[in-house]
Amino acid sequence: MGPDALAHVLRPLSPIFAGASPDLLVGLGVADDAAVYRLSDEQAIVVTLDFFPPIVDDAATFGAIAAANALSDLYAMGATPLLALNVAAFPDTLDASILTDILRGGAEKIREAGATVAGGHTVTDDEPKYGLVAIGLIHPRRIFNKGGARPGDTLLLTKPLGTGTITTALKNGASGAEFEAGLAAAVTSMTTLNAAAARAFRSMEPAVHACTDITGYGLLGHALEMATQSGVALRFDLARIPWLPGARALAAAGHTPGGTGRNQEAVAPHVVYEGAVGPVDRLLLCDPQTSGGLLAAIAPDRLDETLAALRAEGAAASVIGRAEAGAGLIVVAETPGGRETPARMSAPAGGARQRVASSERPKKPEAAETPETPEAPEASADPLAALEVALGHTFHDRKLLVDALTHRSYAYEFAGPGVVSNERLEFLGDAALALVSASLLYQMRSDAPEGELTQLRAALVRASTLAALARRIGLRPLLRLGRGEDATGGRDRDLLIASAFEAVIGALYLDAGLETVRAWLEPLLREEAEHAITHQRVKDAKSRLQELAQGRLGVTPRYQVISEEGPAHERVFTVRALLGEVSVGVGQGHNKREAEQAAAAAALADPGWTQTVAVESAGEEAP
């Protein structure tokens, strides 16, 4: 339904909805993207529901679009998805395997979000329809609302517009290479979760004054809700608003969704057009979107940080305007700055998929969506792609790469399904690094004894060396840190960066296997090994352990004789290396010096003690 018609339906019901529980933080009183109900001082649930008829032919893709669309309301509120329930209508005249594919597409997208499909409900109907109830979690004091925009705020949009027009053209039988390219971009956009942008906004929470997702009411319809609830005017620079490829030409050719006219009527009394804002522009500004991007009002002094946070998450955004004192909407043409270019997008993977026949598509779809976001001059299209280039591998499961960049401070601060720290990947990457480095050194120094190889490997895997390699491949700005960790210089700590580097090795191993890891890592390590050998940087084990312990923990190792055995001419000393009261290595030798070196080498071979000693030290310092 259009916004005016819906308001007319709900108005007589307002007495019933009045006086709701004080724990209903967001409901029908001041409408937002989802309902929020407080469970405790620390936790609230966020609930939304959306469903619609097919807007594309492929059944599984339709399911994925519907799921991404339902989840979008959670992301717009700043919530972390938890679970979902299917809502489906299906004709008994169609092959039931089509419904299976629809549900599969939805379930796979829900799983990608780190959530779970827990059930649902179906009915028989003449036309297929599918959607979901989506439920998430949020802190009651960290909810993104539509109504917080302030004069001076910058407006960011995270996906381009035009999916309603493109999917209507599909219904109308449009074809050709250009149309197929635009349709592929639209499908990519509609199946792309708003998760990355939402994580970036949550990390910048005080700077995000208002947020909503652009769906069925189009850009201007949802922007008007934000402007009205915030008590401000929103000014848009037409030249900066991103469009999907082909959307303008299709709109000019008359492929306009039925919902566009209703959206135009609803916003008409509240929008002022300045300059050459033509009829096609006005249509597209009201184009209904499905699984569209997030529109956010950002404090202007935090804009650069917000764009950096978006880049770190692999999300793009366009700066499309600002909030100012006043009311309503203003769209200005012929402003400085060129039109944004949409970010690169790949079409969804092909395969044998069930199609929903065109006769079952809605005659006039109410909403359609946008693809992956174009990019403002301030934001890079895809920072993770640059890292993949540096690694020489395009990830099949990109979440592995995101997890590898996630420090435990971030995982703790933004706890929820799908948000995990990189510590498990670091454990795996450390083992792969040890194997690759040991194999390389074994080949490079075929005549070196074990002790020298151990010292060389210690030089290769020391935190300062790994941190330097991490910086070389551009890891530092991509790290996902908690705000406190970031504010206190965590992004520049060698140990933290080195740990993320090892986690990336672990992610690469899981996604591509050991040989891919070896092919990328060996050249980096070979250069470092040659430099270490040439400049005689290899030190004895005790010196290395002292450097490592003091650098990481501020603790100086000490050595304790455990036993002396054997006759005087063949005495065997057993010594343990201690950091504080923690034993980190045990070694033997024919004299104390040799045993101490062996104990230090044992400690260097298995540096897991860094966590143990750190925990013990923290316990001693606690009041």
C-alpha atoms as one frame of an Amber mdcrd trajectory, in Angstrom:
protein
   0.000   0.000   0.000   1.047   3.595  -0.519   1.972   5.637   2.566  -1.193
   7.761   2.481  -3.485   4.736   2.103  -1.753   2.908   4.934  -2.037   5.930
   7.211  -5.773   6.107   6.423  -6.201   2.433   7.386  -4.299   2.767  10.672
  -5.720   6.084  11.859  -9.005   4.656  13.300  -6.993   2.024  15.176  -4.794
   4.477  17.063  -6.840   4.219  20.341  -6.195   0.459  20.405  -2.465   0.924
  19.991  -2.253   3.743  22.548  -1.004   3.066  26.051   1.263   0.190  25.047
   3.755  -1.309  27.490   6.617   1.023  28.455   8.941  -1.776  27.344   7.726
  -1.339  23.750  10.466   1.089  22.791   9.510   1.348  19.118   6.006   0.524
  17.872   3.171   2.225  16.027   3.385   5.407  18.106   6.232   6.781  15.989
   6.632   4.324  13.122  10.091   3.037  12.308  11.621   0.161  10.348  10.931
  -2.493  13.015   9.366  -2.944  16.444  11.669  -2.987  19.483  10.704  -4.530
  22.824  12.953  -4.228  25.878  13.719  -7.505  27.684  16.152  -6.047  30.210
  18.390  -3.041  30.752  20.967  -4.699  28.475  18.909  -6.414  25.794  15.933
  -5.818  23.524  14.427  -7.807  20.660  13.797  -6.238  17.244  11.026  -7.751
  15.104   9.923  -7.072  11.531   7.893  -8.773   8.781   7.934  -8.413   4.993
   6.738 -10.503   2.036   5.826  -9.951  -1.616   5.257 -11.744  -4.962   8.217
 -12.754  -7.186  10.138  -9.952  -8.855  12.682 -12.160 -10.661  12.341 -15.470
 -12.532  14.785 -17.621 -10.577  13.072 -19.182  -7.557  16.097 -19.431  -5.260
  17.176 -15.873  -6.122  13.688 -14.632  -5.288  13.967 -16.367  -1.916  17.346
 -14.775  -1.246  16.050 -11.314  -2.187  13.042 -11.681   0.105  15.272 -12.746
   3.007  17.750  -9.909   2.461  14.816  -7.493   2.282  13.367  -8.705   5.603
  16.750  -8.555   7.338  17.307  -5.028   6.055  14.893  -3.591   8.627  16.955
  -5.152  11.420  20.163  -3.663  10.041  18.486  -0.265   9.690  17.735  -0.358
  13.444  21.292  -1.411  14.283  20.239  -4.906  15.377  22.043  -8.237  14.994
  19.874 -10.902  13.278  18.998 -13.869  15.488  16.330 -15.971  13.781  13.602
 -15.851  11.150  10.241 -17.466  10.335   9.094 -18.159   6.776   5.801 -16.745
   5.466   4.765 -18.263   2.141   1.750 -18.479  -0.160   1.912 -20.952  -3.033
  -0.484 -22.252  -5.715  -1.241 -25.969  -5.680  -1.008 -25.862  -9.496   2.767
 -25.297  -9.492   5.551 -27.820  -8.956   6.275 -27.965  -5.220  10.017 -28.093
  -5.973   9.774 -24.411  -6.895   8.701 -23.622  -3.338  11.590 -25.767  -2.100
  14.011 -23.592  -4.087  12.409 -20.393  -2.801  12.769 -21.554   0.793  16.317
 -22.737   0.135  17.316 -19.341  -1.246  15.859 -17.625   1.812  17.473 -20.032
   4.258  20.916 -19.650   2.673  20.691 -15.875   2.948  19.552 -16.067   6.575
  22.489 -18.365   7.310  24.846 -15.888   5.623  23.598 -13.309   8.119  24.551
 -15.615  10.995  20.915 -16.281  11.883  18.633 -19.336  11.739  15.307 -20.145
  10.092  13.257 -21.600  12.945   9.930 -22.380  11.253   7.131 -20.573   9.460
   3.656 -20.764   7.940   2.282 -21.472   4.460  -1.095 -21.020   2.780  -2.466
 -21.927  -0.628  -2.944 -18.923  -2.933  -3.281 -18.274  -6.666  -0.029 -16.288
  -6.740   3.287 -17.174  -5.055   4.337 -14.865  -2.257   7.251 -15.195   0.136
   8.846 -13.290   2.986   9.964 -13.641   6.556   9.485 -12.549  10.108  12.993
 -11.441  11.113  14.044 -11.168  14.759  17.218  -9.607  16.098  18.877  -8.380
  19.266  20.066  -4.931  20.258  21.057  -2.921  23.320  18.081  -0.726  24.325
  20.279   2.383  24.294  21.877   1.688  20.936  18.852   1.734  18.631  19.068
   3.590  15.313  15.884   5.591  14.724  14.629   7.621  11.796  14.045  10.665
  13.944  17.510  11.825  15.033  18.865  13.791  12.060  20.262  17.232  12.930
  20.963  20.342  10.828  24.402  20.007   9.264  24.386  16.190   9.134  25.731
  14.540   6.001  23.451  12.054   4.216  24.979   8.748   3.125  23.330   6.152
   0.856  24.834   2.657   0.689  23.216   1.256  -2.479  22.255   2.739  -5.868
  18.632   3.159  -6.928  16.511   1.779  -9.739  15.620  -1.819  -8.959  11.892
  -1.193  -9.146  12.248   0.092 -12.692  14.584  -2.729 -13.740  12.404  -5.530
 -12.353   9.338  -3.939 -13.926  11.164  -3.969 -17.254  11.830  -7.695 -16.693
   8.087  -8.248 -16.198   7.430  -6.273 -19.361   9.750  -8.503 -21.413  12.790
  -6.232 -21.800  15.868  -7.943 -23.217  19.295  -7.283 -24.693  22.859  -7.219
 -23.410  22.545  -3.847 -21.681  19.371  -4.854 -19.930  20.869  -8.156 -18.779
  23.856  -6.298 -17.313  21.557  -3.921 -15.443  19.393  -6.806 -14.215  22.473
  -8.688 -12.972  23.562  -5.566 -11.070  20.086  -5.195  -9.578  19.975  -8.834
  -8.478  23.434  -8.535  -6.922  22.284  -5.465  -5.039  19.048  -7.032  -3.844
  20.786 -10.193  -2.627  23.544  -8.242  -0.844  22.918  -7.918   2.879  23.182
  -4.533   4.552  25.206  -6.272   7.259  28.583  -4.703   6.434  27.218  -1.147
   6.341  25.281  -1.760   9.564  28.420  -3.003  11.335  30.286   0.096  10.216
  27.497   2.352  11.460  27.334   0.509  14.790  31.063   1.055  15.238  30.447
   4.788  14.752  27.237   4.786  16.764  27.363   8.265  18.381  27.999   9.789
  14.958  24.989   8.067  13.333  22.111  10.365  14.237  19.426   8.654  12.109
  19.139   5.622   9.854  16.541   3.890   7.684  16.531   1.504   4.741  15.216
   2.496   1.325  12.468   0.102   0.265   8.917   0.352  -1.066   8.389   4.109
  -0.592  11.487   4.987  -2.623  14.264   7.371  -1.629  12.030  10.410  -1.201
   9.292   8.549   0.666  11.646   7.169   3.303  13.630  10.415   3.411  10.409
  12.296   4.151   9.791  10.016   7.151  13.285  10.822   8.416  12.880  14.563
   7.828   9.440  14.694   9.476  10.402  12.692  12.551  13.676  14.613  12.934
  12.147  18.063  12.479  14.624  19.019   9.739  14.742  19.444   5.981  16.795
  17.068   3.851  18.571  18.499   0.803  19.710  16.103  -1.936  22.277  16.788
  -4.667  20.814  15.055  -7.707  24.213  14.695  -9.397  25.504  12.650  -6.454
  22.644  10.159  -6.228  23.736   6.772  -7.663  21.620   4.860 -10.161  21.851
   1.283 -11.350  23.091   0.730 -14.915  20.254   1.169 -17.375  17.716   2.422
 -14.848  17.375   5.877 -16.392  16.913   4.548 -19.920  14.314   2.036 -18.763
  12.426   4.695 -16.814  12.473   6.968 -19.866  11.071   4.055 -21.910   8.072
   3.792 -19.550   8.986   0.809 -17.373   7.581   2.367 -14.217   6.272   0.326
 -11.233   2.751   1.009 -10.068   4.055   2.055  -6.668   6.043   4.950  -8.151
   2.937   7.056  -8.827   1.581   6.492  -5.304   4.950   7.440  -3.831   5.049
  10.630  -5.919   1.581  11.624  -4.755   2.538  11.096  -1.113   5.688  13.265
  -1.222   4.475  15.927  -3.679   3.261  18.457  -1.034   6.576  18.183   0.828
   9.271  18.285  -1.874  10.799  21.246  -3.708  12.767  20.705  -6.928  15.426
  23.269  -7.764  17.115  23.383 -11.156  16.770  20.889 -13.979  15.175  17.983
 -12.135  13.425  16.287 -15.044  10.472  13.872 -15.123  12.704  10.779 -15.286
  14.660  11.969 -12.241  11.447  12.523 -10.314  10.228   9.027 -11.204  13.456
   7.369 -10.095  13.588   9.311  -6.837  10.255   7.658  -5.968  11.126   4.263
  -7.467  10.112   1.484  -5.011  13.159  -0.483  -3.875  13.445  -4.047  -2.575
  16.326  -4.808  -0.201  17.614  -1.306  -0.819  20.491   0.457   0.868  20.698
   2.306   4.157  20.184   6.060   4.317  22.031   7.531   7.300  22.463  11.012
   8.745  26.064  11.357   9.952  27.629  14.029  12.163  29.723  16.076   9.689
  32.840  16.080  11.886  32.813  12.255  11.892  32.205  11.765   8.176  35.771
  10.758   7.283  35.865   8.238  10.133  32.522   6.809   9.063  33.660   6.398
   5.479  36.813   4.719   6.740  34.713   2.351   8.860  32.621   1.500   5.803
  35.772   0.801   3.803  37.079  -1.440   6.573  33.867  -3.485   6.415  33.978
  -3.765   2.636  30.930  -1.504   2.201  30.625   1.528  -0.056  28.551   4.668
   0.314  27.691   7.826  -1.579  27.432  11.275  -0.011  24.139  12.485  -1.482
  23.151  15.518   0.562  22.740  17.067   3.990  20.212  17.913   6.660  19.372
  21.545   7.369  16.978  23.646   9.369  13.449  23.632   7.989  10.993  20.974
   6.889  10.380  18.678   3.935  12.692  17.713   1.093  14.725  19.693  -1.437
  16.222  18.142  -4.565  18.821  20.297  -6.295  20.162  19.702  -9.815  23.351
  21.017 -11.423  25.357  21.076  -8.187  29.156  20.773  -8.136  30.552  17.253
  -8.395  29.881  14.540 -10.932  27.445  11.679 -10.853  28.597   8.708  -8.858
  29.663   5.556 -10.666  28.234   2.317  -9.292  30.715  -0.034  -7.664  31.716
  -3.168  -9.529  29.252  -5.983  -9.018  29.255  -9.584 -10.125  26.148 -11.467
 -11.152  25.008 -14.271  -8.868  26.529 -17.648  -9.557  24.712 -19.634 -12.184
  23.387 -23.120 -11.871  20.327 -25.243 -12.389  17.699 -23.186 -10.615  13.915
 -23.376 -10.705  12.193 -20.457 -12.411   9.001 -18.778 -11.325   6.976 -18.415
 -14.502   6.374 -14.849 -15.682   2.629 -15.416 -15.504   3.026 -15.754 -11.762
   4.858 -12.449 -11.355   2.800  -9.545 -10.078   1.405  -7.344 -12.786   2.492
  -4.180 -10.969   5.114  -4.911  -8.323   4.970  -2.601  -5.382   8.612  -2.670
  -4.569  11.907  -3.587  -6.091  15.407  -3.195  -4.948  18.855  -1.927  -5.581
  22.220  -3.631  -6.018  25.444  -3.239  -4.256  26.240   0.353  -3.576  28.019
   2.760  -5.838  30.821   4.573  -4.372  31.300   8.163  -3.364  34.611   9.807
  -4.165  35.441   9.521  -0.490  34.895   5.744  -0.237  36.782   2.936  -1.969
  34.644   0.469  -3.867  35.822  -2.671  -2.163  38.774  -2.610   0.231  38.604
  -6.366   0.748  39.125  -6.807  -2.992  42.437  -4.957  -2.680  43.464  -7.344
   0.087  42.465 -10.305  -2.058  44.724  -8.971  -4.811  47.582  -8.741  -2.316
  46.899 -12.337  -1.252  46.629 -13.550  -4.840  43.294 -15.223  -4.118  39.610
 -14.302  -4.422  37.762 -15.817  -1.482  34.855 -18.178  -2.005  33.754 -17.551
   1.593  34.475 -13.891   2.292  33.297 -14.162   5.866  36.536 -16.013   6.619
  38.453 -12.914   5.578  36.195 -10.622   7.598  36.558 -12.872  10.655  40.350
 -12.828  10.256  40.291  -9.034  10.576  38.052  -9.028  13.670  39.859  -8.417
  16.963  38.263  -9.781  20.116  37.559  -6.215  21.308  35.254  -5.752  18.310
  33.625  -9.165  18.739  32.933  -8.364  22.409  31.565  -4.886  21.715  29.311
  -5.980  18.862  28.518  -9.459  20.140  25.880 -11.362  18.241  25.351 -14.283
  15.852  27.968 -14.306  13.106  30.378 -11.914  14.886  33.472 -13.849  15.973
  37.030 -12.887  16.818  40.036 -13.962  14.787  41.613 -16.017  17.574  40.683
 -19.458  16.181  41.886 -18.474  12.736  45.070 -17.102  14.304  45.672 -20.510
  15.923  45.278 -22.234  12.575  47.346 -19.644  10.715  50.155 -19.914  13.257
  50.430 -23.638  12.492  50.404 -23.064   8.724  52.994 -20.309   9.108  55.232
 -22.607  11.165  55.071 -25.328   8.516  55.690 -23.032   5.550  58.523 -21.160
   7.269  60.171 -24.374   8.488  59.951 -25.934   5.020  61.394 -22.815   3.399
  64.313 -22.577   5.812  64.996 -26.309   5.469  65.445 -25.739   1.733  67.369
 -22.471   1.993  69.848 -23.673   4.628  70.363 -27.319   3.750  73.495 -27.559
   5.899  72.269 -25.636   8.960  71.812 -27.493  12.267  68.479 -27.600  14.049
  69.432 -24.873  16.507  70.225 -22.375  13.761  67.027 -23.236  11.862  65.020
 -22.691  15.039  66.619 -19.276  15.535  66.007 -18.330  11.922  62.366 -19.348
  12.167  62.005 -17.319  15.360  63.264 -14.295  13.418  60.760 -14.921  10.645
  57.720 -15.313  12.900  58.503 -12.586  15.421  55.728 -10.034  15.859  57.696
  -7.144  14.363  58.402  -9.125  11.181  54.814 -10.296  10.743  53.470  -6.816
  11.501  55.731  -5.358   8.808  54.407  -7.922   6.303  50.828  -7.168   7.399
  51.332  -3.448   6.810  52.850  -4.183   3.421  49.681  -5.920   2.228  47.416
  -3.179   3.609  46.033  -4.981   6.651  46.218  -2.133   9.174  43.250   0.025
   8.000  41.054  -3.059   7.556  41.322  -4.261  11.166  37.996  -4.371  13.008
  38.697  -3.110  16.519  36.505  -2.118  19.440  36.300   1.619  19.870  38.389
   1.580  23.037  41.103  -0.570  21.487  41.206   1.636  18.414  41.278   4.850
  20.445  44.254   3.644  22.495  46.423   2.830  19.480  45.592  -0.843  18.938
  45.812  -0.410  15.180  49.529   0.335  15.538  50.483  -2.471  17.947  52.792
  -4.994  16.322  51.413  -7.930  18.286  47.800  -7.151  17.377  48.631  -6.639
  13.688  50.813  -9.767  13.622  47.988 -11.804  15.138  45.614 -10.600  12.415
  48.229 -11.519   9.799  48.330 -15.069  11.160  44.522 -15.151  11.162  44.500
 -14.144   7.491  46.860 -17.052   6.806  44.355 -19.316   8.580  41.474 -17.929
   6.511  43.432 -18.412   3.297  44.245 -21.987   4.295  40.581 -22.830   4.922
  39.382 -21.186   1.709  42.102 -22.359  -0.683  44.385 -24.928   0.943  48.012
 -25.129   1.979  49.529 -24.838  -1.497  47.840 -21.472  -2.055  49.145 -20.326
   1.315  52.636 -21.524   0.403  52.574 -19.862  -3.034  51.720 -16.491  -1.486
  53.677 -16.694   1.765  57.000 -18.180   0.694  58.152 -15.189  -1.408  57.405
 -12.834   1.501  59.256 -15.016   3.992  62.166 -15.720   1.627  62.946 -12.048
   1.362  62.852 -11.671   5.143  64.984 -14.805   5.669  67.634 -13.652   3.212
  67.755 -10.271   4.914  68.088 -11.874   8.337  70.913 -14.136   7.212  72.766
 -11.419   5.289  72.652  -8.944   8.154  73.230 -11.546  10.873  70.017 -10.664
  12.632  69.664 -14.142  14.103  70.345 -14.087  17.828  70.698 -16.894  20.335
  67.518 -18.292  21.828  67.904 -16.571  25.203  68.315 -13.163  23.562  65.295
 -13.752  21.352  63.140 -14.925  24.248  64.125 -11.867  26.258  63.226  -9.541
  23.359  59.926 -11.322  22.817  58.914 -11.434  26.484  59.863  -7.831  27.163
  58.297  -6.583  23.939  54.996  -8.405  24.379  54.597  -8.574  28.128  57.213
  -6.370  29.793  58.611  -9.432  31.627  62.244 -10.584  31.786  62.815 -14.356
  31.630  64.627 -16.167  34.406  65.991 -19.706  34.475  65.743 -22.363  37.168
  67.651 -25.635  37.377  65.214 -28.502  37.874  67.706 -31.340  38.128  71.305
 -32.480  37.617  71.830 -36.105  36.623  74.565 -38.436  35.476  78.236 -38.828
  36.333  80.452 -35.760  36.652  81.996 -36.211  33.178  78.555 -36.613  31.525
  76.423 -34.296  33.649  72.940 -33.485  32.227  71.240 -30.310  33.436  67.487
 -29.795  33.119  66.434 -26.139  33.225  63.104 -24.410  32.875  62.517 -20.882
  31.583  60.120 -18.825  33.701  58.149 -15.668  32.970  56.930 -14.555  36.331
  55.783 -17.829  37.857  54.774 -19.418  34.538  57.018 -22.115  33.077  57.301
 -21.478  29.345  59.919 -24.020  28.266  62.128 -26.834  29.505  65.518 -27.818
  28.073  68.515 -30.025  28.756  72.241 -29.623  28.206  75.649 -30.737  29.397
  76.078 -27.413  31.183  73.725 -24.776  32.543  74.296 -22.389  29.634  73.409
 -25.052  27.068  70.337 -26.107  29.045  69.154 -22.507  29.366  69.494 -22.022
  25.600  67.499 -25.217  25.043  64.761 -24.053  27.442  64.556 -20.686  25.680
  64.394 -22.421  22.285  61.538 -24.602  23.565  59.686 -21.474  24.695  60.197
 -19.839  21.291  58.937 -22.929  19.486  55.566 -22.718  21.232  54.759 -19.096
  22.168  51.234 -19.891  23.405  52.444 -18.770  26.818  51.920 -15.139  25.783
  48.219 -15.454  26.600  48.814 -17.387  29.846  51.340 -14.909  31.191  49.188
 -11.968  30.128  46.186 -13.396  31.981  48.246 -14.110  35.100  49.707 -10.595
  35.033  46.242  -9.089  34.697  45.092 -11.154  37.679  47.971  -9.921  39.808
  47.222  -6.309  38.951  43.521  -6.604  39.733  42.453  -5.026  43.043
